[in-house]
Structures are given as structure tokens and as C-alpha cells.
Amino acid sequence: MNDKSSAKFYNENGFVIIKNLLSSEEILKYKKLMEGVFPDVSENCNEGGETVFSWGLADGIRKKKEFWPLIWNKKIIKEISYLLGGKIKFCIHNDLHFNLTQSAFEDGDPHKITGWHRDSRFRSPYLSRGGWFDKYRGKDYEKIWDESAYPVGMARLGIYLNSFEENKTPLFLIPGSHLTERSLKYSFERLFWNKFIANIRCFITRDKRPRYFPYVRSKSNPFCFPAKPFLAKVEAGDGVLFDMRMIHGIGNRSGDRCCMFLDYGLENLHTYDHINYYINERTDLNYLKSMPMELEEKLKEQDLFLEGWQKFDGSPMTGRMSPSPEHFILEKYK
């Protein structure tokens, strides 16, 4: 896939696989660093009767100085800048995962996962709604991801240090789920797909999990069939870049799975809000309130330091998808 086709695919589907993002030397380097994050721990949980080592560290890249060079890796910056179509900045939201998966799949069937999610503020299946019921509730959902003034240019990069063949971990992404026009918008549409069709699936399979499958239109027309999940089979050193609004999920693994996640975005209110969500509202994740001074200086040297988000107090969204910030949200920004 050439640069132009990659950008077209990313814009239409919300994700793209970047092959050979890291060299074999870099893969070994970061594997060793991942194994040394918690040097005194070798096993800490039980999976299928076996004791294994598993952890997830929110803000791990900022907290661990040895991972900082990933942020301004020249190949990473070049690829993402092109795909997002503008000058990108490091957007703070980042994680380190070591064998962190979920017991959600059965035989790799995406209709039997209950862990589908987005990495944006709003995690439900719907990006927009319409119809008399939503208007009655007074929620103008169509303006949540308003791009008339500023484009939504936020992307999450997952870098994988093991191949699919090593761990057999399903990584499913639902194409087009980042687009508001693909979201099930009307009440009758949501009722049909998420109640009627889903319950038929549950009855046939004798399994209640298909009820939680996030239906997303394959096209903007409300009468189109849902988009089929895409199974990403990555190699060690590959990266998966996906829009924050992309619905995705992972399943069981049968081998080690190390991955690192970084966020980048264009410098506008959508990105400011995204950062503020993780810093000010997701206090359970223990993100650093301020950037380490040395890291801030290095980001400025690389022209990757995002200005302005600290003063942002006009969140266009809350967890309930309200265009007007609610009181308890505003309090967090004082």
C-alpha cells in the first residue's frame, strides 16, 4: 500500500497497519525494557490455571524515561504526520501493556466479545443520534464531533513487539466506526439492529454476548448492513494507527504479548478535550498532572509539545455526550 492509498484507507476506515515500524534491534531493545518495568515481579495473576506475569501501566511512556525516544522516532512522526494531514503533537495519553488481554472471545468469533470500546471520551456504540426522542431529551448529539471549524485529528498508535503467530491474540477493528455518519442514528435503527437482530443471534447461538456487538453501518445510508470487523494480524515491529473513535477489541492470547501505545493529534479543541479527559477526569489512571521538565524541553526541541490544553475549560462533551459541560465536569477544570 503506497502513501496515498494508505491515507485514503485511513480516512475511510479509521485505521491502517504500518509495517516494519521498528527494526529488529529496536524490537529487542523495547522487549527488554518492557520485561524490566517491574524487575521484582515474575508472576502476578492466574490465566487458565497457569500463573503468568501480566500488567498495564497508564502513562508508562512518560513515567519511564527509557521509552521517551519512541515519541520522536523519525519514522513514526513521518508516517503519522502524513496520515493525519498536518503538523502533529504528542498528546500525552499513552500506555504500556504486557500480556494484558481479556477473556472475551470464543473461537475468534467477534460477535462473542463484550469488551468492544473506543479510546475517546465517549465509549458507547453511538457517535451521533437523531429523531424526536433525542430532541425531546434536549441533547444535540449531532454536534458532538463537529468538524465545521476544526477537524478531529487524533490518532492512537499501537506498536506490537510480538507477532500474531506468537500469541494468536485476535485484534478486531470495526471499519468506519470513527465516522458520525456511519453511527446508528435513529431510534428505529438502533432498536432494529441492537434489539431485534441481536436477540435473534442470541437465540440461535444460545449465547447472550451477541447482544453487545456494536453495530456500525458499512456506509452512511441508514439501510446499509453493518460493517464487518477486520482482524489485524500484525508482525513484531508493526504498528496499528487508529482514530480515537474507532471501535476495537482484543481476545485471548496463547503467548507473550507486549505492546506500547502513544497518542498524537492536531493542535485544536478536539485534541485539548481528549487530553483533559485523561488528565483531569480519568484520575483513576494516575496520569502525571504535569509534564516532566526534561521531557517538555525535548518535545519542544522536536516541535512535538502541545500548547494550550492546560487552559482549555470548554469541554464540548461529557461522558453522557452533552455538548454543554455539566457542573461536575467544569469543577474538574478549576
Contacts in CASP RR format, 6 or more apart in sequence:
PFRMAT RR
TARGET T0000
AUTHOR 0000-0000-0000
METHOD contacts of the structure
MODEL  1
MNDKSSAKFYNENGFVIIKNLLSSEEILKYKKLMEGVFPDVSENCNEGGE
TVFSWGLADGIRKKKEFWPLIWNKKIIKEISYLLGGKIKFCIHNDLHFNL
TQSAFEDGDPHKITGWHRDSRFRSPYLSRGGWFDKYRGKDYEKIWDESAY
PVGMARLGIYLNSFEENKTPLFLIPGSHLTERSLKYSFERLFWNKFIANI
RCFITRDKRPRYFPYVRSKSNPFCFPAKPFLAKVEAGDGVLFDMRMIHGI
GNRSGDRCCMFLDYGLENLHTYDHINYYINERTDLNYLKSMPMELEEKLK
EQDLFLEGWQKFDGSPMTGRMSPSPEHFILEKYK
1 9 0 8 1.000
1 16 0 8 1.000
3 82 0 8 1.000
6 16 0 8 1.000
6 82 0 8 1.000
6 83 0 8 1.000
7 82 0 8 1.000
7 83 0 8 1.000
7 85 0 8 1.000
9 16 0 8 1.000
10 16 0 8 1.000
10 83 0 8 1.000
10 241 0 8 1.000
10 243 0 8 1.000
12 175 0 8 1.000
12 176 0 8 1.000
13 175 0 8 1.000
13 176 0 8 1.000
13 230 0 8 1.000
14 173 0 8 1.000
14 175 0 8 1.000
14 176 0 8 1.000
14 177 0 8 1.000
14 178 0 8 1.000
14 179 0 8 1.000
14 242 0 8 1.000
14 243 0 8 1.000
14 246 0 8 1.000
15 173 0 8 1.000
15 175 0 8 1.000
15 230 0 8 1.000
15 232 0 8 1.000
15 240 0 8 1.000
15 241 0 8 1.000
15 242 0 8 1.000
15 243 0 8 1.000
15 246 0 8 1.000
15 248 0 8 1.000
16 83 0 8 1.000
16 240 0 8 1.000
16 241 0 8 1.000
16 242 0 8 1.000
17 232 0 8 1.000
17 234 0 8 1.000
17 238 0 8 1.000
17 239 0 8 1.000
17 240 0 8 1.000
18 79 0 8 1.000
18 238 0 8 1.000
18 239 0 8 1.000
18 240 0 8 1.000
18 241 0 8 1.000
19 235 0 8 1.000
19 238 0 8 1.000
19 239 0 8 1.000
20 235 0 8 1.000
20 237 0 8 1.000
20 238 0 8 1.000
21 75 0 8 1.000
21 76 0 8 1.000
21 79 0 8 1.000
21 159 0 8 1.000
21 237 0 8 1.000
21 238 0 8 1.000
21 239 0 8 1.000
22 30 0 8 1.000
22 159 0 8 1.000
22 161 0 8 1.000
22 237 0 8 1.000
26 237 0 8 1.000
27 161 0 8 1.000
27 236 0 8 1.000
27 237 0 8 1.000
30 67 0 8 1.000
30 70 0 8 1.000
30 159 0 8 1.000
30 161 0 8 1.000
30 258 0 8 1.000
30 260 0 8 1.000
31 161 0 8 1.000
31 258 0 8 1.000
33 64 0 8 1.000
33 66 0 8 1.000
33 67 0 8 1.000
34 96 0 8 1.000
34 98 0 8 1.000
34 161 0 8 1.000
34 258 0 8 1.000
34 260 0 8 1.000
35 98 0 8 1.000
37 55 0 8 1.000
37 57 0 8 1.000
37 64 0 8 1.000
37 96 0 8 1.000
37 98 0 8 1.000
38 55 0 8 1.000
41 53 0 8 1.000
41 55 0 8 1.000
42 53 0 8 1.000
43 51 0 8 1.000
43 52 0 8 1.000
43 53 0 8 1.000
44 52 0 8 1.000
44 53 0 8 1.000
44 54 0 8 1.000
44 55 0 8 1.000
45 51 0 8 1.000
45 52 0 8 1.000
45 53 0 8 1.000
45 54 0 8 1.000
46 52 0 8 1.000
47 54 0 8 1.000
52 99 0 8 1.000
53 98 0 8 1.000
53 99 0 8 1.000
54 98 0 8 1.000
54 99 0 8 1.000
54 100 0 8 1.000
55 97 0 8 1.000
55 98 0 8 1.000
55 99 0 8 1.000
55 100 0 8 1.000
56 95 0 8 1.000
56 96 0 8 1.000
56 97 0 8 1.000
56 98 0 8 1.000
56 100 0 8 1.000
57 63 0 8 1.000
57 64 0 8 1.000
57 95 0 8 1.000
57 96 0 8 1.000
57 97 0 8 1.000
58 94 0 8 1.000
58 95 0 8 1.000
58 285 0 8 1.000
58 286 0 8 1.000
58 287 0 8 1.000
59 92 0 8 1.000
59 94 0 8 1.000
59 95 0 8 1.000
59 285 0 8 1.000
59 286 0 8 1.000
59 287 0 8 1.000
59 288 0 8 1.000
60 67 0 8 1.000
60 94 0 8 1.000
60 95 0 8 1.000
60 96 0 8 1.000
61 67 0 8 1.000
61 68 0 8 1.000
61 70 0 8 1.000
61 71 0 8 1.000
61 94 0 8 1.000
61 95 0 8 1.000
61 96 0 8 1.000
61 260 0 8 1.000
61 262 0 8 1.000
62 68 0 8 1.000
62 92 0 8 1.000
62 94 0 8 1.000
62 287 0 8 1.000
62 288 0 8 1.000
62 291 0 8 1.000
62 292 0 8 1.000
62 295 0 8 1.000
63 288 0 8 1.000
64 96 0 8 1.000
65 292 0 8 1.000
65 294 0 8 1.000
65 295 0 8 1.000
67 96 0 8 1.000
67 260 0 8 1.000
68 295 0 8 1.000
68 298 0 8 1.000
70 76 0 8 1.000
70 159 0 8 1.000
70 260 0 8 1.000
70 262 0 8 1.000
71 90 0 8 1.000
71 262 0 8 1.000
71 299 0 8 1.000
71 302 0 8 1.000
71 304 0 8 1.000
72 298 0 8 1.000
72 299 0 8 1.000
72 302 0 8 1.000
72 304 0 8 1.000
76 157 0 8 1.000
76 262 0 8 1.000
77 88 0 8 1.000
77 302 0 8 1.000
77 304 0 8 1.000
79 241 0 8 1.000
80 88 0 8 1.000
80 155 0 8 1.000
80 157 0 8 1.000
80 241 0 8 1.000
80 264 0 8 1.000
81 87 0 8 1.000
81 88 0 8 1.000
83 155 0 8 1.000
83 241 0 8 1.000
84 153 0 8 1.000
84 155 0 8 1.000
84 264 0 8 1.000
84 265 0 8 1.000
84 266 0 8 1.000
86 266 0 8 1.000
87 266 0 8 1.000
87 267 0 8 1.000
87 303 0 8 1.000
88 264 0 8 1.000
88 265 0 8 1.000
88 266 0 8 1.000
88 304 0 8 1.000
89 264 0 8 1.000
89 265 0 8 1.000
89 266 0 8 1.000
89 267 0 8 1.000
89 271 0 8 1.000
89 304 0 8 1.000
89 305 0 8 1.000
89 306 0 8 1.000
90 262 0 8 1.000
90 263 0 8 1.000
90 264 0 8 1.000
90 299 0 8 1.000
90 304 0 8 1.000
90 305 0 8 1.000
90 306 0 8 1.000
91 154 0 8 1.000
91 263 0 8 1.000
91 264 0 8 1.000
91 265 0 8 1.000
91 271 0 8 1.000
91 274 0 8 1.000
91 275 0 8 1.000
91 306 0 8 1.000
92 263 0 8 1.000
92 275 0 8 1.000
92 278 0 8 1.000
92 279 0 8 1.000
92 287 0 8 1.000
92 291 0 8 1.000
92 306 0 8 1.000
93 119 0 8 1.000
93 156 0 8 1.000
93 261 0 8 1.000
93 263 0 8 1.000
93 274 0 8 1.000
93 275 0 8 1.000
93 278 0 8 1.000
93 287 0 8 1.000
94 260 0 8 1.000
94 261 0 8 1.000
94 262 0 8 1.000
94 263 0 8 1.000
95 260 0 8 1.000
95 261 0 8 1.000
96 259 0 8 1.000
96 260 0 8 1.000
96 261 0 8 1.000
97 257 0 8 1.000
97 258 0 8 1.000
97 259 0 8 1.000
97 260 0 8 1.000
97 261 0 8 1.000
98 256 0 8 1.000
98 257 0 8 1.000
98 258 0 8 1.000
99 253 0 8 1.000
99 255 0 8 1.000
99 256 0 8 1.000
99 257 0 8 1.000
99 258 0 8 1.000
100 257 0 8 1.000
101 169 0 8 1.000
101 250 0 8 1.000
101 251 0 8 1.000
101 252 0 8 1.000
101 253 0 8 1.000
101 257 0 8 1.000
102 115 0 8 1.000
102 250 0 8 1.000
102 251 0 8 1.000
102 252 0 8 1.000
103 251 0 8 1.000
103 252 0 8 1.000
104 112 0 8 1.000
104 113 0 8 1.000
104 114 0 8 1.000
104 115 0 8 1.000
104 249 0 8 1.000
104 250 0 8 1.000
104 251 0 8 1.000
104 252 0 8 1.000
105 112 0 8 1.000
105 113 0 8 1.000
105 170 0 8 1.000
105 251 0 8 1.000
105 252 0 8 1.000
106 112 0 8 1.000
106 207 0 8 1.000
108 170 0 8 1.000
108 251 0 8 1.000
110 170 0 8 1.000
110 172 0 8 1.000
110 213 0 8 1.000
110 229 0 8 1.000
110 231 0 8 1.000
111 201 0 8 1.000
111 205 0 8 1.000
111 209 0 8 1.000
111 210 0 8 1.000
111 213 0 8 1.000
112 205 0 8 1.000
112 207 0 8 1.000
112 209 0 8 1.000
112 210 0 8 1.000
113 172 0 8 1.000
113 209 0 8 1.000
113 212 0 8 1.000
113 213 0 8 1.000
113 249 0 8 1.000
113 251 0 8 1.000
114 209 0 8 1.000
114 212 0 8 1.000
115 212 0 8 1.000
115 249 0 8 1.000
116 125 0 8 1.000
116 174 0 8 1.000
116 212 0 8 1.000
116 213 0 8 1.000
116 214 0 8 1.000
116 247 0 8 1.000
116 248 0 8 1.000
116 249 0 8 1.000
117 123 0 8 1.000
117 247 0 8 1.000
117 248 0 8 1.000
117 249 0 8 1.000
118 177 0 8 1.000
118 244 0 8 1.000
118 245 0 8 1.000
118 246 0 8 1.000
118 247 0 8 1.000
118 248 0 8 1.000
119 156 0 8 1.000
119 244 0 8 1.000
119 246 0 8 1.000
120 154 0 8 1.000
120 244 0 8 1.000
120 245 0 8 1.000
120 274 0 8 1.000
121 273 0 8 1.000
121 274 0 8 1.000
121 277 0 8 1.000
121 281 0 8 1.000
121 317 0 8 1.000
121 318 0 8 1.000
121 319 0 8 1.000
122 144 0 8 1.000
122 317 0 8 1.000
122 319 0 8 1.000
122 321 0 8 1.000
124 321 0 8 1.000
125 183 0 8 1.000
125 184 0 8 1.000
125 194 0 8 1.000
125 214 0 8 1.000
125 215 0 8 1.000
125 216 0 8 1.000
125 247 0 8 1.000
126 141 0 8 1.000
126 183 0 8 1.000
126 184 0 8 1.000
126 185 0 8 1.000
126 190 0 8 1.000
126 321 0 8 1.000
127 144 0 8 1.000
127 145 0 8 1.000
127 177 0 8 1.000
127 178 0 8 1.000
127 179 0 8 1.000
127 180 0 8 1.000
127 182 0 8 1.000
127 183 0 8 1.000
127 245 0 8 1.000
128 141 0 8 1.000
128 142 0 8 1.000
128 144 0 8 1.000
128 145 0 8 1.000
128 180 0 8 1.000
128 181 0 8 1.000
128 183 0 8 1.000
128 185 0 8 1.000
129 139 0 8 1.000
129 141 0 8 1.000
129 142 0 8 1.000
129 183 0 8 1.000
129 185 0 8 1.000
129 186 0 8 1.000
130 141 0 8 1.000
130 142 0 8 1.000
130 185 0 8 1.000
130 186 0 8 1.000
130 187 0 8 1.000
131 185 0 8 1.000
131 186 0 8 1.000
131 187 0 8 1.000
132 187 0 8 1.000
133 187 0 8 1.000
134 141 0 8 1.000
134 187 0 8 1.000
139 321 0 8 1.000
139 322 0 8 1.000
139 323 0 8 1.000
140 323 0 8 1.000
141 321 0 8 1.000
142 180 0 8 1.000
143 316 0 8 1.000
143 323 0 8 1.000
144 180 0 8 1.000
144 316 0 8 1.000
144 317 0 8 1.000
144 321 0 8 1.000
144 323 0 8 1.000
145 152 0 8 1.000
145 180 0 8 1.000
145 245 0 8 1.000
145 270 0 8 1.000
146 316 0 8 1.000
150 266 0 8 1.000
150 268 0 8 1.000
150 269 0 8 1.000
150 270 0 8 1.000
151 266 0 8 1.000
151 268 0 8 1.000
151 270 0 8 1.000
152 243 0 8 1.000
152 244 0 8 1.000
152 245 0 8 1.000
152 270 0 8 1.000
153 243 0 8 1.000
153 265 0 8 1.000
153 266 0 8 1.000
153 268 0 8 1.000
153 270 0 8 1.000
153 271 0 8 1.000
154 243 0 8 1.000
154 244 0 8 1.000
154 263 0 8 1.000
154 264 0 8 1.000
154 265 0 8 1.000
154 266 0 8 1.000
154 270 0 8 1.000
154 271 0 8 1.000
154 274 0 8 1.000
155 241 0 8 1.000
155 242 0 8 1.000
155 243 0 8 1.000
155 244 0 8 1.000
155 263 0 8 1.000
155 264 0 8 1.000
155 265 0 8 1.000
156 241 0 8 1.000
156 242 0 8 1.000
156 243 0 8 1.000
156 244 0 8 1.000
156 261 0 8 1.000
156 262 0 8 1.000
156 263 0 8 1.000
157 239 0 8 1.000
157 240 0 8 1.000
157 241 0 8 1.000
157 261 0 8 1.000
157 262 0 8 1.000
157 263 0 8 1.000
157 264 0 8 1.000
158 239 0 8 1.000
158 240 0 8 1.000
158 241 0 8 1.000
158 259 0 8 1.000
158 260 0 8 1.000
158 261 0 8 1.000
158 262 0 8 1.000
159 237 0 8 1.000
159 238 0 8 1.000
159 239 0 8 1.000
159 259 0 8 1.000
159 260 0 8 1.000
159 261 0 8 1.000
159 262 0 8 1.000
160 234 0 8 1.000
160 235 0 8 1.000
160 236 0 8 1.000
160 237 0 8 1.000
160 238 0 8 1.000
160 239 0 8 1.000
160 240 0 8 1.000
160 257 0 8 1.000
160 258 0 8 1.000
160 259 0 8 1.000
161 236 0 8 1.000
161 237 0 8 1.000
161 258 0 8 1.000
161 259 0 8 1.000
161 260 0 8 1.000
162 236 0 8 1.000
162 255 0 8 1.000
162 256 0 8 1.000
162 257 0 8 1.000
162 258 0 8 1.000
163 234 0 8 1.000
163 235 0 8 1.000
163 236 0 8 1.000
164 171 0 8 1.000
164 233 0 8 1.000
164 234 0 8 1.000
164 235 0 8 1.000
166 236 0 8 1.000
166 255 0 8 1.000
166 256 0 8 1.000
166 257 0 8 1.000
167 253 0 8 1.000
167 254 0 8 1.000
167 255 0 8 1.000
167 256 0 8 1.000
167 257 0 8 1.000
168 252 0 8 1.000
168 253 0 8 1.000
168 254 0 8 1.000
168 255 0 8 1.000
169 250 0 8 1.000
169 251 0 8 1.000
169 252 0 8 1.000
169 253 0 8 1.000
169 254 0 8 1.000
169 255 0 8 1.000
169 257 0 8 1.000
170 231 0 8 1.000
170 250 0 8 1.000
170 251 0 8 1.000
170 252 0 8 1.000
171 231 0 8 1.000
171 232 0 8 1.000
171 233 0 8 1.000
171 234 0 8 1.000
171 240 0 8 1.000
171 248 0 8 1.000
171 249 0 8 1.000
171 250 0 8 1.000
172 229 0 8 1.000
172 230 0 8 1.000
172 231 0 8 1.000
172 232 0 8 1.000
172 248 0 8 1.000
172 249 0 8 1.000
172 250 0 8 1.000
173 229 0 8 1.000
173 230 0 8 1.000
173 232 0 8 1.000
173 240 0 8 1.000
173 242 0 8 1.000
173 246 0 8 1.000
173 247 0 8 1.000
173 248 0 8 1.000
173 249 0 8 1.000
174 214 0 8 1.000
174 216 0 8 1.000
174 227 0 8 1.000
174 229 0 8 1.000
174 230 0 8 1.000
174 246 0 8 1.000
174 247 0 8 1.000
174 248 0 8 1.000
175 218 0 8 1.000
175 227 0 8 1.000
175 228 0 8 1.000
175 230 0 8 1.000
176 182 0 8 1.000
176 216 0 8 1.000
176 227 0 8 1.000
176 246 0 8 1.000
177 183 0 8 1.000
177 214 0 8 1.000
177 216 0 8 1.000
177 227 0 8 1.000
177 245 0 8 1.000
177 246 0 8 1.000
177 247 0 8 1.000
178 242 0 8 1.000
178 243 0 8 1.000
178 244 0 8 1.000
178 245 0 8 1.000
178 246 0 8 1.000
179 220 0 8 1.000
181 217 0 8 1.000
181 220 0 8 1.000
182 216 0 8 1.000
182 217 0 8 1.000
182 218 0 8 1.000
182 219 0 8 1.000
182 220 0 8 1.000
182 227 0 8 1.000
183 216 0 8 1.000
183 217 0 8 1.000
184 190 0 8 1.000
184 193 0 8 1.000
184 194 0 8 1.000
184 215 0 8 1.000
184 216 0 8 1.000
184 217 0 8 1.000
184 222 0 8 1.000
185 222 0 8 1.000
186 222 0 8 1.000
189 222 0 8 1.000
193 215 0 8 1.000
193 226 0 8 1.000
194 211 0 8 1.000
194 215 0 8 1.000
197 215 0 8 1.000
198 210 0 8 1.000
198 211 0 8 1.000
198 213 0 8 1.000
198 215 0 8 1.000
199 211 0 8 1.000
201 210 0 8 1.000
201 211 0 8 1.000
201 213 0 8 1.000
202 208 0 8 1.000
202 209 0 8 1.000
202 210 0 8 1.000
202 211 0 8 1.000
214 247 0 8 1.000
215 226 0 8 1.000
216 226 0 8 1.000
216 227 0 8 1.000
216 247 0 8 1.000
217 224 0 8 1.000
217 225 0 8 1.000
217 226 0 8 1.000
217 227 0 8 1.000
218 224 0 8 1.000
218 225 0 8 1.000
218 226 0 8 1.000
218 227 0 8 1.000
218 228 0 8 1.000
232 240 0 8 1.000
234 240 0 8 1.000
242 248 0 8 1.000
244 263 0 8 1.000
244 274 0 8 1.000
263 274 0 8 1.000
265 271 0 8 1.000
265 306 0 8 1.000
267 306 0 8 1.000
267 307 0 8 1.000
267 308 0 8 1.000
269 312 0 8 1.000
269 314 0 8 1.000
269 316 0 8 1.000
271 306 0 8 1.000
271 309 0 8 1.000
272 308 0 8 1.000
272 309 0 8 1.000
272 312 0 8 1.000
273 312 0 8 1.000
273 314 0 8 1.000
273 315 0 8 1.000
273 316 0 8 1.000
273 317 0 8 1.000
275 306 0 8 1.000
275 309 0 8 1.000
276 309 0 8 1.000
276 312 0 8 1.000
276 315 0 8 1.000
276 333 0 8 1.000
277 315 0 8 1.000
278 285 0 8 1.000
278 287 0 8 1.000
279 287 0 8 1.000
279 289 0 8 1.000
280 332 0 8 1.000
280 333 0 8 1.000
281 329 0 8 1.000
281 332 0 8 1.000
291 299 0 8 1.000
291 305 0 8 1.000
296 305 0 8 1.000
299 305 0 8 1.000
312 333 0 8 1.000
313 330 0 8 1.000
313 333 0 8 1.000
314 325 0 8 1.000
314 333 0 8 1.000
315 325 0 8 1.000
315 329 0 8 1.000
315 330 0 8 1.000
315 333 0 8 1.000
316 323 0 8 1.000
316 325 0 8 1.000
317 323 0 8 1.000
318 325 0 8 1.000
318 326 0 8 1.000
318 329 0 8 1.000
320 326 0 8 1.000
END
